[in-house]
Amino acid sequence: MVGFRHCSAVRPLTQPIFHDTLIIMNDVAFDCNQVRTRFKEIWGYDDFRPPQGEIIDTLLKSKDALIVMPTGGGKSICFQLPALLKTGLTLVVSPLVALMENQVQELQQRQLPAALLHNEIPRPQRKQTLQALEKQNLRLLYLSPETLLSPPIWEKLSHPQLKINGIILDEAHCLVTWGSTFRPAYRRLGTIRPTLLQYKPPNTKIAIAAFTATADPDAQRIITEVLQLDSPETFINSPYRNNLNLKVKITLSPGCRRHQLLQFIKTQKKQSGLVYVRSRRDSEQLSEWLRSLNYSTAAYHAGLSSQERRYIETQWLQGHLQFVVCTSAFGMGINKADVRWVVHFQAPQLLSDYLQEVGRGGRDGKPTEALTLMSEPTGWLDPTDNQQWQFFTSKLSKQYQQAEKIAKQIPSQGNINAIAQEFPEGEISLALLHSKGQLEWLDPFHYQLLKKSSSLTQSQNTPLQTHSQIKRYLTTKRCRWQFLLNGFGFTQEATGFKCGHCDNCQ
């Protein structure tokens, strides 16, 4: 893996953005002034923010890349502009329907050749998109990992005459946080490029770029290894945002937790915000209680229909809802600049999820409050957090046990669809085996076992460590931003760092 380019030291905007006057990509020259002109025509900006220019330069040259930029840093433009400048198709692999729909809607409103595929779109729209794909009229096609690997779509993407320039993995941290235990299709993405190239003309080049707002050094390594990135150009931006004021408060009972939330919301007057919970049930119950107190809010989670989710998003974006009580399904790609507060009614399991979610606030650069509520350490008076952790670890343990059983029963080589049909959790089990180095993917649909393990359950350190990391963050007496900088690999920047605006610094 290449050395990380920490972009806190990227050249200022007053200096040239691109390395060369011309960017050569597949024998096509891109004049840098033309690139900027097209950028201004589409988005209306005069020039790029660092490190947007360098990233666009990299993607136009069809190089692999890993990009970690804070939320609100303009990541989508970095891959959308190169895709629109090239001939051929760029695939954007995205985790959530809401995220895909928001980005594609913005592009289509600008009359740009972009579309999306997921299992909720109407049949006529799907047919129209597939026709545009076959005619090579698209430059950007958004789809989930599961849709990408579905046989009908894979067959069309594998057609020798369909030119594919690149694959973008948006919100790439999902590969790490969801890939082994929730969205196992992520673990097969590394086989997409080599398998597609077998169907394409000789000398075809398909670049891969992974974008995320949160990835510590371990996550960066996993993303690079799973995607099989080839000597990637790596851009790593500090997660620090000086307008986010981080606070943690202890709750002594479930009733106290609700009281703390209510008192905080009252201090925010009518300003826009978000309340994060960890389950659909909590989202529904908490929003119902707050509505009974005459707050304009709604529950948002993955169990809602596409139409219901779009309606709530629109109501919130337009200010008809002051805040949304949501699970992690809300937020990625939804761009609202004036979110003045974010409350974690319950803390997430992972530090990366926490940073993602507080990052929904303050995109306009103005001061924003981020409050997290946590049970008192013993859990005797408020067992909420301990119960969530026990549920998490119990579920994880069962998944590892199931993977162990399946590893002993399946052939050394096989087809994932056959395993999924025979075992209810078969696909997740294969993903877990892959994450532990006991299985490799021969292509997106076929596996090969590498070795038999004595016990997978002995390898649960990573999830346990990541949860203890969020616990340490919540209970630290040090500067909270210093803790986050250390946690995401910015140890040099963290040395002696004090933000001056978290609860511990104050």
KANOR-V156626 format. One record per backbone hydrogen bond with DSSP energy under -1.0 kcal/mol. NH is the residue of the N-H (numbers start at 1). CO is the residue of the C=O. E is the energy in kcal/mol with one decimal. If there is no record, write none. Layout:
NH|CO|E, NH|CO|E
//
This chain:
5|234|-1.2, 7|236|-2.3, 9|6|-1.2, 10|7|-1.6, 15|12|-1.7, 23|30|-2.3, 25|28|-2.9, 28|25|-1.8, 30|23|-3.0, 32|21|-2.0, 35|31|-2.0, 36|32|-2.2, 37|33|-2.4, 38|34|-2.5, 39|35|-2.2, 40|36|-2.5, 41|37|-2.4, 42|38|-2.2, 43|39|-2.7, 44|40|-1.3, 52|49|-3.4, 55|51|-2.1, 56|52|-2.7, 57|53|-2.4, 58|54|-2.1, 59|55|-2.4, 60|56|-2.5, 61|57|-1.2, 62|59|-1.5, 63|58|-1.9, 65|208|-1.9, 66|233|-2.2, 67|210|-3.2, 68|235|-3.2, 69|212|-2.2, 73|70|-1.7, 80|76|-2.5, 81|77|-2.1, 83|79|-1.4, 84|80|-2.1, 85|81|-1.7, 86|82|-1.4, 89|163|-2.4, 90|139|-2.0, 91|166|-2.5, 92|141|-2.8, 93|168|-3.4, 94|143|-1.9, 100|96|-2.1, 101|97|-3.0, 102|98|-2.2, 103|99|-1.8, 104|100|-2.7, 105|101|-2.3, 106|102|-1.7, 107|103|-1.9, 108|104|-3.0, 109|105|-2.1, 111|108|-1.8, 112|107|-1.9, 114|112|-2.1, 115|140|-1.9, 117|142|-2.3, 121|118|-1.2, 126|122|-2.3, 127|123|-2.7, 128|124|-2.2, 129|125|-2.3, 130|126|-2.4, 131|127|-2.1, 132|128|-2.1, 133|129|-2.1, 134|130|-2.4, 135|131|-2.1, 136|133|-1.1, 137|132|-2.8, 139|113|-2.9, 140|113|-1.7, 141|90|-2.2, 142|115|-2.7, 143|92|-2.4, 148|144|-2.6, 149|145|-1.6, 150|147|-1.4, 154|150|-2.8, 155|151|-2.2, 156|152|-1.3, 157|153|-2.5, 158|154|-1.8, 159|156|-1.1, 162|159|-1.6, 165|89|-3.0, 166|89|-1.1, 167|207|-2.7, 168|91|-3.4, 169|209|-2.8, 170|93|-2.2, 172|211|-3.2, 174|171|-2.1, 175|172|-1.5, 177|173|-2.6, 178|174|-2.5, 182|178|-2.4, 183|178|-3.1, 186|183|-2.0, 187|184|-1.4, 188|185|-1.6, 189|186|-1.4, 191|188|-1.6, 192|189|-1.4, 195|191|-1.7, 196|192|-2.6, 197|193|-2.6, 199|196|-1.7, 204|201|-1.4, 207|165|-2.0, 209|167|-2.2, 210|65|-2.3, 211|169|-2.8, 212|67|-2.0, 220|216|-2.6, 221|217|-2.1, 222|218|-2.4, 223|219|-2.6, 224|220|-2.2, 225|221|-2.6, 226|222|-3.0, 227|223|-2.2, 229|224|-2.0, 233|64|-2.6, 235|66|-2.7, 236|5|-2.9, 237|68|-3.0, 244|241|-1.7, 245|368|-3.0, 247|370|-2.6, 249|372|-2.5, 251|374|-2.9, 257|253|-2.2, 258|254|-1.8, 259|255|-2.2, 260|256|-2.9, 261|257|-2.1, 262|258|-2.7, 263|259|-2.7, 264|260|-2.0, 265|261|-2.6, 266|262|-2.1, 267|263|-1.4, 269|266|-1.3, 271|268|-2.2, 273|322|-2.0, 274|341|-1.2, 275|324|-2.6, 276|343|-3.3, 277|326|-2.7, 283|279|-1.9, 284|280|-2.4, 285|281|-2.7, 286|282|-2.5, 287|283|-1.8, 288|284|-2.0, 289|285|-2.0, 290|286|-2.3, 291|287|-2.4, 292|288|-1.7, 294|291|-2.1, 295|290|-2.0, 297|295|-1.2, 300|325|-2.1, 304|301|-1.6, 309|305|-2.4, 310|306|-2.5, 311|307|-2.2, 312|308|-2.2, 313|309|-2.5, 314|310|-2.5, 315|311|-2.5, 316|312|-2.4, 317|313|-3.0, 318|314|-2.3, 319|316|-1.2, 320|315|-2.1, 321|315|-1.4, 322|296|-1.7, 323|296|-1.3, 325|298|-2.6, 326|275|-2.9, 327|300|-1.6, 330|327|-1.9, 334|331|-1.9, 340|272|-2.0, 342|369|-2.4, 343|274|-2.9, 344|371|-3.1, 345|276|-1.6, 346|276|-1.2, 354|350|-1.8, 355|351|-2.4, 356|352|-2.1, 357|353|-2.4, 358|354|-2.7, 359|355|-1.3, 360|357|-1.4, 361|358|-1.7, 362|339|-2.6, 364|337|-1.6, 365|362|-1.8, 368|243|-2.8, 369|340|-2.3, 370|245|-2.7, 371|342|-2.0, 372|247|-2.0, 373|344|-2.6, 374|249|-2.3, 376|251|-1.5, 379|376|-1.5, 387|383|-2.7, 388|384|-1.9, 389|385|-2.2, 390|386|-2.5, 391|387|-2.1, 392|388|-2.4, 393|389|-2.8, 394|390|-2.3, 395|391|-2.4, 396|392|-2.2, 397|393|-2.5, 398|394|-2.1, 399|395|-1.9, 400|396|-2.1, 401|397|-2.3, 402|398|-2.4, 403|399|-2.1, 404|400|-2.3, 405|401|-2.0, 406|402|-2.5, 407|403|-2.4, 408|404|-1.1, 409|406|-1.1, 410|406|-2.0, 414|447|-1.5, 416|445|-2.4, 419|415|-1.7, 420|416|-2.7, 421|417|-1.8, 422|418|-1.6, 423|419|-2.6, 426|423|-1.7, 429|425|-2.3, 430|426|-2.2, 431|427|-1.9, 432|428|-2.4, 433|429|-2.3, 434|430|-2.2, 435|431|-2.3, 436|432|-1.2, 437|434|-1.7, 438|433|-2.7, 440|448|-2.5, 442|446|-2.5, 443|446|-1.3, 447|414|-2.0, 448|440|-2.2, 449|412|-3.2, 450|438|-2.5, 459|456|-2.6, 460|457|-1.0, 464|460|-1.9, 465|461|-3.3, 466|462|-2.6, 467|463|-1.9, 468|464|-2.4, 469|465|-1.7, 470|466|-1.3, 471|467|-1.9, 472|468|-2.5, 473|469|-2.1, 474|470|-2.3, 475|471|-1.6, 476|472|-1.0, 483|479|-1.9, 484|480|-2.2, 485|481|-2.6, 486|482|-2.2, 487|483|-2.6, 488|484|-1.7, 489|486|-1.6, 490|485|-2.9, 491|489|-1.0, 494|490|-1.8, 495|491|-1.0, 497|494|-2.4, 503|246|-2.3, 506|502|-2.2
//
